[in-house]
Amino acid sequence: QLQASGGGLVQAGGSLRLSCAAAGRTFSLYIMGWFRQAPGKEREFVAHIGWRGVPTDYLDSVKGRFTISRDDAKNTVYLQMNSLKPEDTAVHYCASGPRVGAWHDWGQGTLVTVSS
């Protein structure tokens, strides 16, 4: 089970940090990812992080602004979002899986709203 939190309303240029806590003792064995779905759009990949924090990959439009990280001792993955833009407004979901593209567990989503 994945529990995402940290969303909210922020002005453009601001920052938020999303967290996703996972239940279970095998967290460190899984690839962790963040996805988002804006109103009227399909869900899209945002970032993922591998075992022990490597490798990482990002959606082109968030590179240099977002940073994904994980704390295996806390069974938690984070998404630090800086320089937020109105187009980042979306429900953000975390996911886990044994490899990239094989996402089999999803969190409930946390809403990020960026005002202009």
GROMACS elastic network, one bead per residue, 0.5 to 0.9 nm:
[ bonds ]
;  ai    aj funct       b0    kb
    1    21     6  0.82556   500
    1    22     6  0.57267   500
    1    23     6  0.54256   500
    1    24     6  0.78451   500
    1   105     6  0.69616   500
    1   106     6  0.75194   500
    1   107     6  0.70420   500
    2    20     6  0.63199   500
    2    21     6  0.56801   500
    2    23     6  0.66697   500
    2    94     6  0.72406   500
    2    95     6  0.73837   500
    2    96     6  0.83572   500
    2   105     6  0.71971   500
    2   106     6  0.62242   500
    2   108     6  0.74620   500
    3    19     6  0.80385   500
    3    20     6  0.52862   500
    3    21     6  0.51690   500
    3    22     6  0.64813   500
    3    23     6  0.85739   500
    3    94     6  0.80610   500
    3   106     6  0.85692   500
    3   107     6  0.52822   500
    3   108     6  0.65404   500
    3   109     6  0.80240   500
    4     7     6  0.85376   500
    4    18     6  0.71128   500
    4    19     6  0.56117   500
    4    21     6  0.65082   500
    4    22     6  0.89124   500
    4    92     6  0.82692   500
    4    93     6  0.69254   500
    4    94     6  0.65918   500
    4   107     6  0.58613   500
    4   108     6  0.65380   500
    4   109     6  0.59817   500
    4   110     6  0.60835   500
    5    17     6  0.87176   500
    5    18     6  0.57623   500
    5    19     6  0.52970   500
    5    20     6  0.63347   500
    5    21     6  0.84658   500
    5   109     6  0.77408   500
    5   110     6  0.57534   500
    5   111     6  0.87033   500
    6    16     6  0.70690   500
    6    17     6  0.59672   500
    6    19     6  0.60309   500
    6    20     6  0.87230   500
    6   110     6  0.69470   500
    6   111     6  0.84029   500
    6   112     6  0.83834   500
    7    16     6  0.70829   500
    7    17     6  0.76044   500
    7    18     6  0.62632   500
    7    19     6  0.88552   500
    7    91     6  0.83917   500
    7    92     6  0.80022   500
    7   109     6  0.88756   500
    7   110     6  0.52026   500
    7   111     6  0.50766   500
    7   113     6  0.78131   500
    8    16     6  0.78574   500
    8   110     6  0.79918   500
    8   111     6  0.61803   500
    8   112     6  0.50621   500
    8   113     6  0.60749   500
    8   114     6  0.83840   500
    9   111     6  0.83680   500
    9   112     6  0.62019   500
    9   114     6  0.59086   500
    9   115     6  0.73281   500
   10    13     6  0.82968   500
   10    14     6  0.60319   500
   10    15     6  0.72462   500
   10    16     6  0.77377   500
   10    84     6  0.80708   500
   10   112     6  0.78823   500
   10   113     6  0.63151   500
   10   114     6  0.50299   500
   10   115     6  0.62744   500
   11    14     6  0.55630   500
   11    15     6  0.84792   500
   11    84     6  0.76530   500
   11    85     6  0.80945   500
   11    86     6  0.82237   500
   11   113     6  0.83037   500
   11   114     6  0.53601   500
   11   116     6  0.61804   500
   12    15     6  0.85427   500
   12    83     6  0.69218   500
   12    84     6  0.53188   500
   12    85     6  0.50124   500
   12    86     6  0.62602   500
   12   114     6  0.56955   500
   12   115     6  0.56849   500
   12   116     6  0.53365   500
   13    82     6  0.70255   500
   13    85     6  0.63916   500
   13   114     6  0.86793   500
   13   116     6  0.88919   500
   14    81     6  0.83294   500
   14    82     6  0.61502   500
   14    83     6  0.54560   500
   14    84     6  0.54905   500
   14    85     6  0.82586   500
   14   114     6  0.82920   500
   15    80     6  0.74932   500
   15    81     6  0.53998   500
   15    83     6  0.62105   500
   15    84     6  0.61643   500
   16    79     6  0.82360   500
   16    80     6  0.61976   500
   16    81     6  0.52684   500
   16    82     6  0.67463   500
   16    84     6  0.82211   500
   16   112     6  0.84628   500
   17    78     6  0.67622   500
   17    79     6  0.55640   500
   17    81     6  0.58956   500
   17    82     6  0.85097   500
   18    77     6  0.83073   500
   18    78     6  0.54980   500
   18    80     6  0.64068   500
   18    81     6  0.78601   500
   18    92     6  0.85816   500
   18   110     6  0.82020   500
   19    76     6  0.66781   500
   19    77     6  0.58471   500
   19    79     6  0.65475   500
   19    80     6  0.87502   500
   19    94     6  0.86261   500
   20    75     6  0.83361   500
   20    76     6  0.54038   500
   20    77     6  0.52252   500
   20    78     6  0.63172   500
   20    79     6  0.86332   500
   20    93     6  0.86401   500
   20    94     6  0.64050   500
   20    95     6  0.87518   500
   20   107     6  0.76584   500
   21    74     6  0.77192   500
   21    75     6  0.58353   500
   21    77     6  0.67000   500
   21    78     6  0.88725   500
   21   107     6  0.89836   500
   22    25     6  0.88115   500
   22    27     6  0.67778   500
   22    74     6  0.85382   500
   22    75     6  0.54025   500
   22    76     6  0.61151   500
   22    77     6  0.83449   500
   22   107     6  0.89322   500
   23    26     6  0.85939   500
   23    27     6  0.76579   500
   23    75     6  0.71841   500
   24    27     6  0.64617   500
   24    75     6  0.80537   500
   25    28     6  0.78414   500
   25    75     6  0.80074   500
   26    29     6  0.55080   500
   26    30     6  0.72929   500
   26    75     6  0.87062   500
   27    30     6  0.57107   500
   27    31     6  0.85632   500
   27    32     6  0.87926   500
   27    72     6  0.67150   500
   27    75     6  0.57939   500
   27    76     6  0.82376   500
   27    96     6  0.85475   500
   28    31     6  0.80538   500
   28    51     6  0.63264   500
   28    52     6  0.70671   500
   28    70     6  0.89859   500
   28    71     6  0.87008   500
   28    72     6  0.55202   500
   28    73     6  0.85005   500
   28    75     6  0.73999   500
   29    50     6  0.87567   500
   29    51     6  0.63157   500
   29    52     6  0.86375   500
   29    97     6  0.87928   500
   29    98     6  0.73141   500
   30    50     6  0.72152   500
   30    51     6  0.65062   500
   30    96     6  0.60681   500
   30    97     6  0.54075   500
   30    98     6  0.50954   500
   30    99     6  0.72268   500
   31    48     6  0.70364   500
   31    49     6  0.58903   500
   31    51     6  0.61369   500
   31    95     6  0.83723   500
   31    96     6  0.56225   500
   31    97     6  0.53653   500
   31    98     6  0.58557   500
   31    99     6  0.58004   500
   31   100     6  0.67533   500
   31   103     6  0.84897   500
   32    47     6  0.85254   500
   32    48     6  0.55630   500
   32    49     6  0.54291   500
   32    50     6  0.66446   500
   32    51     6  0.84633   500
   32    70     6  0.83240   500
   32    77     6  0.70929   500
   32    94     6  0.72261   500
   32    95     6  0.57955   500
   32    97     6  0.66917   500
   32    98     6  0.88298   500
   32    99     6  0.88165   500
   32   100     6  0.85119   500
   32   103     6  0.85197   500
   33    45     6  0.78349   500
   33    46     6  0.75220   500
   33    47     6  0.56037   500
   33    49     6  0.63170   500
   33    50     6  0.88098   500
   33    68     6  0.84341   500
   33    77     6  0.83483   500
   33    93     6  0.82449   500
   33    94     6  0.55587   500
   33    95     6  0.50992   500
   33    96     6  0.61713   500
   33    97     6  0.84228   500
   33   100     6  0.84151   500
   33   103     6  0.82894   500
   34    44     6  0.88964   500
   34    45     6  0.65066   500
   34    46     6  0.53931   500
   34    47     6  0.52551   500
   34    48     6  0.62231   500
   34    68     6  0.83722   500
   34    78     6  0.88845   500
   34    79     6  0.76189   500
   34    92     6  0.68385   500
   34    93     6  0.56045   500
   34    95     6  0.62564   500
   34    96     6  0.89097   500
   35    43     6  0.66532   500
   35    44     6  0.55018   500
   35    47     6  0.70009   500
   35    48     6  0.88098   500
   35    91     6  0.83820   500
   35    92     6  0.56432   500
   35    93     6  0.50831   500
   35    94     6  0.62316   500
   35    95     6  0.76930   500
   36    42     6  0.84785   500
   36    43     6  0.54340   500
   36    44     6  0.54818   500
   36    45     6  0.66429   500
   36    46     6  0.66991   500
   36    88     6  0.86195   500
   36    89     6  0.87038   500
   36    90     6  0.57721   500
   36    91     6  0.54045   500
   36    93     6  0.58251   500
   36    94     6  0.86234   500
   36   109     6  0.83593   500
   37    40     6  0.82067   500
   37    41     6  0.62448   500
   37    42     6  0.58623   500
   37    44     6  0.62709   500
   37    89     6  0.84876   500
   37    90     6  0.51682   500
   37    91     6  0.53117   500
   37    92     6  0.65601   500
   37    93     6  0.81967   500
   38    41     6  0.53437   500
   38    42     6  0.71964   500
   38    43     6  0.72428   500
   38    44     6  0.88008   500
   38    87     6  0.83845   500
   38    88     6  0.79705   500
   38    89     6  0.62977   500
   38    91     6  0.63495   500
   38    92     6  0.87113   500
   39    42     6  0.83424   500
   39    89     6  0.85090   500
   39    90     6  0.68323   500
   39    91     6  0.84256   500
   41    44     6  0.86233   500
   43    91     6  0.89987   500
   44    59     6  0.85801   500
   45    48     6  0.81855   500
   45    58     6  0.78566   500
   45    59     6  0.64797   500
   46    57     6  0.83025   500
   46    58     6  0.56496   500
   46    60     6  0.85598   500
   46    61     6  0.87903   500
   46    62     6  0.73904   500
   46    66     6  0.88638   500
   46    92     6  0.88661   500
   47    56     6  0.71280   500
   47    57     6  0.54484   500
   47    59     6  0.62225   500
   47    62     6  0.86352   500
   47    66     6  0.84056   500
   47    67     6  0.81488   500
   47    68     6  0.66593   500
   47    79     6  0.83443   500
   48    55     6  0.81116   500
   48    56     6  0.55608   500
   48    57     6  0.55116   500
   48    58     6  0.67927   500
   48    68     6  0.69717   500
   48    69     6  0.88449   500
   48   100     6  0.78776   500
   49    52     6  0.83390   500
   49    53     6  0.57228   500
   49    54     6  0.59518   500
   49    55     6  0.57798   500
   49    57     6  0.68170   500
   49    68     6  0.67053   500
   49    69     6  0.69473   500
   49    70     6  0.76957   500
   49    77     6  0.87085   500
   50    53     6  0.52997   500
   50    55     6  0.51469   500
   50    56     6  0.63767   500
   50    99     6  0.83035   500
   50   100     6  0.86071   500
   51    54     6  0.58487   500
   51    55     6  0.76154   500
   52    55     6  0.85125   500
   52    70     6  0.78383   500
   52    71     6  0.86639   500
   52    72     6  0.77534   500
   53    56     6  0.71599   500
   53    68     6  0.87175   500
   53    69     6  0.64983   500
   53    70     6  0.63184   500
   53    71     6  0.85457   500
   56    67     6  0.89687   500
   56    68     6  0.74251   500
   56    69     6  0.86174   500
   57    63     6  0.86833   500
   57    68     6  0.86697   500
   58    61     6  0.81472   500
   58    62     6  0.66255   500
   58    63     6  0.59263   500
   58    66     6  0.81033   500
   58    67     6  0.84847   500
   58    68     6  0.86153   500
   59    62     6  0.56210   500
   59    63     6  0.64863   500
   60    63     6  0.53686   500
   60    64     6  0.89344   500
   61    64     6  0.86145   500
   61    65     6  0.85379   500
   62    65     6  0.53595   500
   62    66     6  0.55982   500
   62    67     6  0.87249   500
   62    81     6  0.84605   500
   62    88     6  0.87466   500
   63    66     6  0.61485   500
   63    67     6  0.80855   500
   64    67     6  0.77461   500
   64    82     6  0.86924   500
   65    80     6  0.82057   500
   65    81     6  0.61141   500
   65    82     6  0.51031   500
   65    83     6  0.60558   500
   65    84     6  0.76746   500
   66    79     6  0.66758   500
   66    80     6  0.54630   500
   66    82     6  0.60038   500
   66    83     6  0.84547   500
   66    84     6  0.88783   500
   67    78     6  0.80085   500
   67    79     6  0.56697   500
   67    80     6  0.50761   500
   67    81     6  0.66561   500
   67    82     6  0.85162   500
   68    77     6  0.73007   500
   68    78     6  0.56298   500
   68    80     6  0.63706   500
   68    81     6  0.87895   500
   69    76     6  0.86867   500
   69    77     6  0.57808   500
   69    78     6  0.52329   500
   69    79     6  0.65913   500
   69    80     6  0.81422   500
   70    73     6  0.89517   500
   70    74     6  0.85164   500
   70    75     6  0.77360   500
   70    76     6  0.58075   500
   70    78     6  0.59561   500
   70    79     6  0.88400   500
   71    74     6  0.54453   500
   71    75     6  0.60696   500
   71    76     6  0.54004   500
   71    77     6  0.62759   500
   71    78     6  0.82326   500
   72    76     6  0.63841   500
   72    77     6  0.80529   500
   73    76     6  0.78930   500
   74    77     6  0.86423   500
   77    94     6  0.83793   500
   81    84     6  0.65569   500
   82    85     6  0.89653   500
   84    87     6  0.82707   500
   84    88     6  0.65129   500
   84    89     6  0.87656   500
   84   114     6  0.67633   500
   85    88     6  0.54209   500
   85    89     6  0.76092   500
   85   114     6  0.61333   500
   85   115     6  0.77959   500
   85   116     6  0.75558   500
   86    89     6  0.56453   500
   86   113     6  0.73403   500
   86   115     6  0.56905   500
   86   116     6  0.59680   500
   87    90     6  0.80851   500
   87   114     6  0.75697   500
   88   112     6  0.74645   500
   88   113     6  0.74568   500
   88   114     6  0.67148   500
   89    92     6  0.88631   500
   89   111     6  0.76987   500
   89   112     6  0.53477   500
   89   114     6  0.54462   500
   89   115     6  0.83652   500
   90   110     6  0.84157   500
   90   111     6  0.59481   500
   90   112     6  0.55051   500
   90   113     6  0.66218   500
   90   114     6  0.88490   500
   91   109     6  0.57566   500
   91   110     6  0.53672   500
   91   112     6  0.60167   500
   91   113     6  0.84591   500
   92   108     6  0.87327   500
   92   109     6  0.51800   500
   92   110     6  0.52210   500
   92   111     6  0.60571   500
   92   112     6  0.69686   500
   93   106     6  0.68621   500
   93   107     6  0.57247   500
   93   108     6  0.65575   500
   93   110     6  0.65621   500
   93   111     6  0.88852   500
   94   105     6  0.83838   500
   94   106     6  0.58525   500
   94   107     6  0.53020   500
   94   108     6  0.80153   500
   94   109     6  0.71393   500
   95   103     6  0.60766   500
   95   104     6  0.72142   500
   95   105     6  0.54214   500
   95   107     6  0.62262   500
   96    99     6  0.84197   500
   96   100     6  0.88503   500
   96   102     6  0.81304   500
   96   103     6  0.53668   500
   96   104     6  0.62432   500
   96   105     6  0.53231   500
   96   106     6  0.67589   500
   96   107     6  0.89580   500
   97   100     6  0.69763   500
   97   101     6  0.77803   500
   97   102     6  0.54193   500
   97   104     6  0.54590   500
   97   105     6  0.67593   500
   98   101     6  0.87490   500
   98   102     6  0.64052   500
   98   103     6  0.74034   500
   98   104     6  0.83267   500
   99   102     6  0.55133   500
   99   103     6  0.74521   500
  100   103     6  0.70469   500
  103   106     6  0.75693   500
  106   109     6  0.83243   500
  107   110     6  0.87107   500
